Amino acid sequence: MYLTIEETAEYLSVSEQYVKNLILQGKIRFLQDGEGAILIFKDQFKTHFEQLERYKDLVKELANEPIPEDRDIKDED
């Protein structure tokens, strides 16, 4: 499925200008139709969202990890 710049911005929850900048930087792949409209393949963002979910899970795991007890280290001088 292909999206326009506007639809891509909405899908990613970013501004249209940000999507245009990503295109200019070569970070988003796109096609142009015969009329010059830019079309962006939606599935290229699948990996991004999978990594985002893994990162969220990691953050939750770290937040739920208990804090180790403070060892009382005595100076033996």
N, CA, C and O of each residue as an XYZ file, in Angstrom:
308
protein
N       0.842     -1.173      0.000
C       0.000      0.000      0.000
C       0.893      1.244      0.000
O       1.900      1.306      0.706
N       0.508      2.205     -0.789
C       1.269      3.450     -0.895
C       0.524      4.599     -0.235
O      -0.705      4.669     -0.271
N       1.295      5.497      0.367
C       0.734      6.658      1.053
C       1.285      7.939      0.439
O       2.386      7.953     -0.111
N       0.515      9.003      0.540
C       1.004     10.326      0.141
C       1.853     10.880      1.290
O       1.929     10.274      2.358
N       2.475     12.009      1.070
C       3.266     12.640      2.139
C       2.369     12.965      3.331
O       2.758     12.750      4.479
N       1.181     13.479      3.064
C       0.248     13.849      4.132
C      -0.159     12.613      4.941
O      -0.172     12.641      6.172
N      -0.487     11.538      4.238
C      -0.900     10.304      4.915
C       0.255      9.700      5.706
O       0.052      9.159      6.793
N       1.466      9.791      5.161
C       2.646      9.270      5.857
C       2.903     10.056      7.129
O       3.213      9.473      8.168
N       2.778     11.373      7.057
C       2.973     12.212      8.238
C       1.968     11.844      9.330
O       2.317     11.772     10.509
N       0.742     11.615      8.934
C      -0.291     11.228      9.904
C       0.015      9.844     10.477
O      -0.111      9.630     11.683
N       0.411      8.914      9.628
C       0.722      7.542     10.056
C       1.875      7.520     11.050
O       1.849      6.750     12.010
N       2.887      8.354     10.831
C       4.059      8.397     11.704
C       3.930      9.392     12.846
O       4.796      9.459     13.718
N       2.847     10.166     12.841
C       2.609     11.213     13.857
C       3.725     12.251     13.857
O       4.236     12.634     14.910
N       4.091     12.696     12.668
C       5.090     13.760     12.508
C       4.531     14.790     11.518
O       3.457     14.595     10.949
N       5.259     15.866     11.323
C       4.803     16.888     10.394
C       5.121     16.498      8.949
O       5.987     15.662      8.692
N       4.415     17.111      8.029
C       4.666     16.867      6.607
C       6.078     17.313      6.230
O       6.747     16.655      5.433
N       6.525     18.418      6.797
C       7.868     18.919      6.502
C       8.934     17.929      6.948
O       9.950     17.762      6.274
N       8.709     17.275      8.078
C       9.654     16.271      8.561
C       9.738     15.105      7.580
O      10.828     14.608      7.296
N       8.590     14.670      7.063
C       8.578     13.585      6.075
C       9.326     14.023      4.823
O      10.095     13.243      4.262
N       9.114     15.247      4.379
C       9.817     15.758      3.199
C      11.323     15.788      3.435
O      12.103     15.458      2.542
N      11.727     16.183      4.634
C      13.155     16.206      4.962
C      13.750     14.799      4.943
O      14.868     14.600      4.469
N      12.998     13.823      5.462
C      13.473     12.440      5.433
C      13.626     11.938      4.008
O      14.553     11.186      3.708
N      12.721     12.351      3.128
C      12.816     11.973      1.715
C      14.067     12.587      1.096
O      14.811     11.910      0.386
N      14.296     13.873      1.367
C      15.467     14.559      0.811
C      16.771     13.954      1.327
O      17.773     13.938      0.613
N      16.761     13.457      2.562
C      17.949     12.834      3.153
C      18.124     11.389      2.689
O      19.139     10.761      2.988
N      17.144     10.862      1.962
C      17.225      9.496      1.473
C      16.872      8.449      2.517
O      17.196      7.274      2.344
N      16.217      8.851      3.591
C      15.867      7.922      4.658
C      14.517      7.251      4.437
O      14.205      6.252      5.086
N      13.718      7.792      3.527
C      12.437      7.190      3.165
C      12.455      6.937      1.663
O      12.750      7.832      0.871
N      12.132      5.698      1.285
C      12.050      5.366     -0.138
C      10.694      5.797     -0.673
O       9.691      5.725      0.038
N      10.658      6.245     -1.926
C       9.406      6.723     -2.501
C       9.402      6.503     -4.003
O      10.436      6.232     -4.613
N       8.224      6.626     -4.583
C       8.030      6.583     -6.025
C       7.297      7.845     -6.438
O       6.640      8.487     -5.618
N       7.411      8.197     -7.706
C       6.614      9.299     -8.237
C       5.726      8.749     -9.335
O       6.183      8.012    -10.209
N       4.445      9.117     -9.284
C       3.552      8.663    -10.346
C       3.727      9.563    -11.567
O       4.549     10.479    -11.550
N       2.968      9.309    -12.609
C       3.096     10.055    -13.854
C       2.825     11.540    -13.717
O       3.290     12.334    -14.536
N       2.082     11.924    -12.696
C       1.757     13.336    -12.472
C       2.743     14.019    -11.535
O       2.611     15.210    -11.254
N       3.733     13.270    -11.049
C       4.744     13.841    -10.164
C       4.425     13.735     -8.682
O       5.193     14.207     -7.844
N       3.289     13.113     -8.352
C       2.928     12.954     -6.940
C       3.861     11.921     -6.297
O       4.209     10.914     -6.915
N       4.251     12.182     -5.072
C       5.148     11.285     -4.341
C       4.321     10.243     -3.607
O       3.379     10.571     -2.885
N       4.689      8.974     -3.803
C       4.018      7.865     -3.143
C       5.039      7.098     -2.311
O       6.128      6.779     -2.787
N       4.681      6.810     -1.081
C       5.598      6.188     -0.126
C       5.039      4.827      0.265
O       3.875      4.711      0.650
N       5.878      3.797      0.164
C       5.472      2.428      0.488
C       5.351      2.284      2.002
O       6.324      2.481      2.730
N       4.166      1.942      2.464
C       3.859      1.900      3.896
C       4.651      0.828      4.646
O       5.050      1.056      5.788
N       4.885     -0.326      4.040
C       5.533     -1.441      4.739
C       6.991     -1.180      5.113
O       7.557     -1.930      5.908
N       7.612     -0.136      4.561
C       8.999      0.143      4.930
C       9.117      0.594      6.382
O      10.217      0.609      6.935
N       8.002      0.962      7.006
C       8.021      1.419      8.391
C       7.758      0.284      9.378
O       7.795      0.499     10.589
N       7.493     -0.918      8.873
C       7.188     -2.065      9.725
C       8.335     -2.346     10.691
O       8.100     -2.541     11.884
N       9.559     -2.370     10.198
C      10.729     -2.637     11.035
C      10.879     -1.561     12.107
O      11.220     -1.862     13.251
N      10.626     -0.319     11.740
C      10.722      0.792     12.694
C       9.764      0.574     13.865
O      10.147      0.726     15.024
N       8.517      0.217     13.555
C       7.538      0.019     14.611
C       7.843     -1.221     15.449
O       7.576     -1.230     16.651
N       8.398     -2.267     14.834
C       8.797     -3.454     15.594
C       9.916     -3.111     16.567
O       9.886     -3.540     17.720
N      10.897     -2.346     16.117
C      11.999     -1.941     16.991
C      11.498     -1.038     18.111
O      11.976     -1.127     19.242
N      10.548     -0.177     17.805
C       9.976      0.704     18.810
C       9.277     -0.103     19.900
O       9.405      0.216     21.082
N       8.543     -1.140     19.516
C       7.871     -1.999     20.491
C       8.886     -2.736     21.363
O       8.700     -2.842     22.575
N       9.961     -3.247     20.750
C      10.997     -3.929     21.530
C      11.652     -2.967     22.523
O      11.950     -3.345     23.656
N      11.872     -1.731     22.096
C      12.476     -0.737     22.980
C      11.536     -0.427     24.149
O      11.981     -0.318     25.292
N      10.242     -0.287     23.865
C       9.272     -0.032     24.934
C       9.257     -1.176     25.939
O       9.196     -0.947     27.147
N       9.312     -2.415     25.435
C       9.345     -3.578     26.329
C      10.602     -3.570     27.188
O      10.542     -3.885     28.377
N      11.733     -3.216     26.602
C      12.985     -3.153     27.344
C      12.919     -2.092     28.442
O      13.375     -2.323     29.561
N      12.358     -0.945     28.122
C      12.226      0.130     29.116
C      11.328     -0.323     30.265
O      11.635     -0.062     31.428
N      10.217     -1.002     29.948
C       9.331     -1.516     31.000
C      10.059     -2.526     31.876
O       9.935     -2.505     33.101
N      10.822     -3.412     31.234
C      11.562     -4.430     31.968
C      12.571     -3.784     32.912
O      12.696     -4.195     34.065
N      13.284     -2.785     32.429
C      14.270     -2.100     33.270
C      13.597     -1.316     34.396
O      14.133     -1.233     35.501
N      12.435     -0.746     34.122
C      11.720      0.020     35.145
C      11.196     -0.890     36.250
O      11.085     -0.464     37.400
N      10.875     -2.128     35.918
C      10.345     -3.069     36.906
C      11.431     -3.862     37.629
O      11.138     -4.607     38.564
N      12.656     -3.708     37.208
C      13.756     -4.425     37.846
C      14.010     -3.827     39.229
O      14.126     -2.609     39.369
N      14.096     -4.680     40.248
C      14.301     -4.145     41.599
C      15.692     -3.525     41.750
O      16.659     -3.952     41.119
N      15.755     -2.537     42.580
C      17.031     -1.878     42.862
C      17.787     -2.746     43.868
O      17.237     -3.096     44.912
N      19.028     -3.095     43.570
C      19.773     -3.955     44.508
C      20.016     -3.230     45.828
O      20.133     -2.006     45.887
N      20.087     -4.036     46.881
C      20.334     -3.457     48.191
C      21.715     -2.832     48.226
O      22.648     -3.305     47.576
N      21.828     -1.775     48.983
C      23.096     -1.079     49.120
C      23.992     -1.882     50.041
O      23.663     -2.114     51.204
N      25.125     -2.303     49.506
C      26.062     -3.053     50.343
C      26.803     -2.079     51.252
O      27.272     -1.027     50.817
N      26.893     -2.446     52.488
C      27.601     -1.605     53.437
C      29.081     -1.967     53.379
O      29.517     -2.972     53.939
N      29.828     -1.135     52.698
C      31.250     -1.395     52.526
C      31.996     -0.571     53.572
O      31.875      0.652     53.631
N      32.759     -1.268     54.383
C      33.485     -0.589     55.449
C      34.949     -0.453     55.062
O      35.550     -1.353     54.476
N      35.481      0.662     55.399
C      36.890      0.905     55.151
C      37.690      0.220     56.238
O      37.475      0.497     57.418
N      38.593     -0.654     55.883
C      39.344     -1.480     56.838
C      40.720     -0.890     57.136
O      41.689     -1.633     57.289
N      40.815      0.414     57.217
C      42.124      1.022     57.515
C      42.489      0.895     58.925
O      43.557      1.355     59.330
